[in-house]
């Protein structure tokens, strides 16, 4: 039976360590090896700088733990949809803590954007492994510029996002994504996406300086018109920063 919370003992500080691992596995449906990504969250409890996890009796730890409070912290994670991971994973080291998983990428995105800030505010320590797929940078805004050149029967359109105070054109980002995963942006695949779904997009300069993968989540509702414009693209200008499109009244 769990002990009641004791004011004489220090409360554990929850630490959530997040990681991902990419691997190839055989897919019976198409008979080929297919890329897969597995994500895990590891929960541990800090007492005076020492992190512990798992069963108190099984570990035989000398740390004076608060089992009732640890149970409450586990229940917080479970309220977000986390379940104890049933399969082994190399996403995080065994020493990271108790391993949890979510149902799918959509659940991970919701957690990162909605629930994780709450945990930070409540004093949870959050750590990311370098390979964590949902370590997202916030999009601070969107911009669009149009350069009219009607005397030459074309105009240039640039659409982009602002991240970390920097403007980034979407065109080279999406073209790079097309090269890496052409199936992802095919018209039939795009049409199946709901407008409120989000696409995780890697940004230029990944890994520069600190090894962090720079990426953002962009809503399909905003991306669909841009992807459609890519399909109607006539020419690329310069370093693929802008779309050059024919004006509606241009002669064919």
N, C-alpha and C positions, 0 to 999 in steps of 0.2 A: 504494500500500500504506500502511495507517495506521501512524503512528508509535506506539511504545510510550509508556506513561504516563511523563511526565518529572517527577521530584521537584523540578526547578528551576523549573518553571512552575506558576502557580496553577491549581488545579482549577476548572473552570467550575461556577458555581452554577446549577442548573436552575430556570427560571421557567416555571410553567404558568399561562396566562391563559385563563379560561373565559368564554364568552359565548353568547348566543342571539339569534335574530332571528325575528320573527313576520311572516308575509306571507300573501297570498292567491294561490292557484293554481287553475287550472281542473282539476276532477276529471271525467275522461271517464265514469266509472261512473255518476254521477248528473247529469252535464251542468251542474254549478253550480260557482261559485267557492267554494273551501273554505279555511278558515284552516289554516295549517301553521306549525310552529315548527322551526327548524333550530338545532342546537347544535354548537359547535366548541371544541376545546382547541388553544391555540397554545403551542408549546415554543420557548424561547429559552435561550441560555447566557450567563451573566454572568461577565465578566472585569473585575475592578476597577471594578465599577459600570457597565460598558458591556455591553449585551446584543446578541448577534449570533445569527444562525441561518442555515440553508441551507448550500449548498456553500461550502467555504472558498476554493477556487480561483475560483469564479464571482464571489464577492463581492470578492475582492482585498483582504480586510480586513488592516489593519495590526496587529490584535490577535494575539498569540501564542496560538493555540488548541490545544486538546488533542483531536484528532479521535477517538482511541481512546476517551476518556472520554465524549465526546458520543455516540458510537455506543452505548455501554453505557446511557446515559440514555434514548436512543430505545428500546432494547430493553426497558427497564423499562416504558415506556408500552405497548409492543406486547404485553407479557405480560398486561396488563389487558384486552386486546381492542381497543386503539386501532389504527386504520389511517390512513394518510395520506389526507386528504380529496381526493376526485377532482373535486368540484364547487366552483365559486366560492361564497363566502358573505359576507354583510355582518354576520355575527355578531360579528366582530372586525376591527380595522383590519389592513391588509396588513403593517404594521410589527410586529405582535404576535409573529410567529414562524412556525414550520412548523405548518401546520394539520392537526389530526387529528380523527377522528370515531369514534363508537361506533355499534353496530348499532341501538340503539333506546332508548326511555325506561327500560326495565327495566335495561339495561346501565349507563346513566348513574346511575340510583339506586344500584345496587350499588357502582359506583365511588365515588360521593360518600360513602356510608355505611361502606364497608369499606376501600377502597384509599387514598382521599385522606388519611385520618389517618396512614397509614403514610408517605406521601410527606412530609407535614409533619414527622413525626418524623425523617426522614432529611435534613432541611434544604432541601427544595424550597420555593421561594417561590411561593405560590399567590395569584393575583389574580382577582377577579370583575369582569366588566362589570356595570353596573347592571341590565341586562336578563337576566342569566343565570337560566334557569328552574329550576336545581337548587341554588340558594343556599338551603339549608334550615336552619331553626332546630331544635335538638334538642327533642324532647318529653320533659320531665322527669318526667312522671307523668300518670295519669288519675284522675279523681274522679267520684263519683256521689252525689247527695243526693236523698232522697225525703221529701216532705211529705205526710203522710196527712191526709185530710179526709173520712173515711168517712161522717160525718153529712151530708155534702153530696154523697155518691156520686161523688167523684172524688179523685184524688191527683195531685200534681205531681212530675215526675221531671226532674232536671237532670243531664246528663252532660257532662263537659268534660275539658279537658287543661290541664296546667301548662306554660307556656312562658316562659322568662326570668323565673321567679319570679312569674308572673302567672297567675291562673286565667281560662280562657276557655271559655265555654259553647259546646258544639258546635252547638246548635240554630241560632242565627243564622248561624253560619259555613256550615252545610250548606244552609240556606235560601237564602243568597246564592249559593252554588254552583249550586243548582237554578235560580235565576233566570237565571244567566249561561249555564248549559249543562244544560238540562233532560234531554237525552238521556242524559247521563252517569249519572244516578241513577234511571232508569226500571227497574222490577222485572226486566225481561228482561235489561237490560244488567248490572245488579248480580249476577244469578244466574250470569252467565258468569265472574265474577271469582273467582280463587282466593283463599283466605283469606290467603295469604302475599304476594299482590300489594299494592302500596301506591298510594295516591291522593295527589297533591300538592294541598294545599288552601291558598289564600291566607287570611291572617289579617286581622282588622280593623286599621286604622291604617297601611295600607301606604304607604310613601314618606314617613312623618312624620319630619321632621328631617334624615335623611341620604340620602333617595332609595332606600334599600334596600327591595326587595320582601320582606315578611315572609311566609314560607310554611313549612309543615311537610309531612312525608310520614306518612300514617296508614294502618295495615294494614286491608284490606277485612274481615278476620276480625272486627275490632272495630266497623267501620262498618255492616256489614250489619244487625244488630239495630236500630241507630238509624235507618237509612233505612226499615226496615220499620215502625218506630213512627211515622215521619213520614206513611206511607201510611194509618195508622189514626188519625191525629190528629183529635180532636174540636174543640178550641178552643186558641188560643194565648193565653198569659197575659202581660200587661205588654208588655215590649219583646222578646218572642219569646226569652226566656232559658230557658223551661221548657216541657215538654210537659204539658198537662192531659188526663188520660185517665180514662175511666170505670172504676170499680172493677168486678171481675168479677161481683159480686152486685147490681150496680145495676139497677133496673128499666129496661126499654127504653121 
